[in-house]
């Protein structure tokens, strides 16, 4: 008969073997991801961006979607903003007909540098695209980007960070506290929720987060009560195929509201 100590030793050996196998698989996956990112970089450098084929791919596949997000949130994880990649997401949203997109950067880098996204997009944007750029510090480049009447596509692009969100929450509380038409007994959880819900409207019904960790990084909780979250490894490895795959997953989601 094996003693309890021997059972424990065998268990530890098996555990270490499994952990070793997991580490090897994880390293291989990361190497494949790194190699794909480098191949994409080389392809972009020598062959440029093939936006026409990407738009054609979207046009051919979006007809199979039963629904699209009304508001897509893109949550940046531990990596720094890739302004080129983020501008591509805006183009894909235009092609699929998503009317609202919000970029959330918990570091605040994107909010103060969103002009770089605009610069990348301005190289590819068509004249018949209408994009409204919104930040809590004012519109990008000093004014909204508005084109001629009769535009076929519309998209509202928002850039937010924890600092701006906290300021807006403070503004809501300050307004309610100083508004003489509001009685103290009228300040309830529901009334505060209604005011805070206007910070980002409508609520995101789909969200993409980058990285291995499923985290909202402080994104406003009352806006993501019914949000479906989808992971993508990194900004650099995101392609039009992974973007459409995410939309197909969202299209198959059955959102339950507790009724």
C-alpha positions, 0 to 999 in steps of 0.5 A, a space after each residue: 500500500 502506498 503511504 499518504 506521503 507517496 501519494 502527495 509526492 506523486 501528485 506534486 510530480 504530476 502537477 509540475 509536469 502539467 504546469 511545465 506543459 502548460 508553460 511550453 504551450 503558452 510560450 509557443 502561442 506567444 511566439 506564434 502571435 509575435 511572428 504573426 505581428 512581425 509578418 503583418 508589419 513586414 507586409 504593411 511596410 512592403 505592400 501597404 494597407 489593402 483597405 479595398 479588400 477589407 471593405 469588400 470582405 465586410 460587405 460580403 459578410 455583414 449581410 449574414 449578421 442578424 444584428 450589429 452593435 449599436 455601441 461598440 466599446 474598445 477597452 485597451 489593456 496593458 499595451 500602449 495605444 496603436 493609433 494605426 490599428 485603432 483607426 482601422 477599427 473606425 473604418 471597419 465600424 463605418 463599413 459595418 454600419 456601427 453608429 457609435 464606438 468608444 475607445 477607453 484607455 485606462 492610462 489616459 494616453 489615447 485621450 491626450 493623443 487622439 489626434 494621431 488616430 485622426 491623422 491615420 484615418 485622414 489618409 484613408 477616409 472617404 469624403 462621404 464619411 461623416 465622423 463626429 469626434 468627441 472627447 470630454 475635453 472638447 472635440 478633436 482638432 477643435 471642431 467636429 468633422 462634418 461633411 456635405 448633406 446626404 451622407 450615407 454613413 455616420 459614426 460617433 467616435 468617443 475617447 474616454 479615460 478614468 480621469 474624465 469619467 471621474 470628473 463627469 461623475 463629480 460634475 453630476 453630483 455637484 449639479 444635483 447638489 446645487 440644483 435648488 429645484 431638486 429636493 434632498 429626498 429626490 436624490 436617489 440611486 435611480 436619479 443618480 444613475 439616470 444622470 450618470 447614464 448620459 455620460 456615454 449614451 447609449 450604453 455599449 452592447 458589445 466590447 472588445 478588450 485586448 490582452 489575456 486578462 478579462 478586465 474593464 480597467 475601471 470602465 464605468 460599471 453602470 454602462 456595461 451591465 448588459 455588455 457582451 465582452 469579446 477578447 482579442 490578443 492584441 491591437 497589432 494582431 487584430 485583423 478584419 477577420 477577427 473583427 468580423 468574427 467578433 461581430 458574428 459572435 455578438 450576432 449569435 448572443 441572446 441577451 437576457 434582461 431578467 424579465 
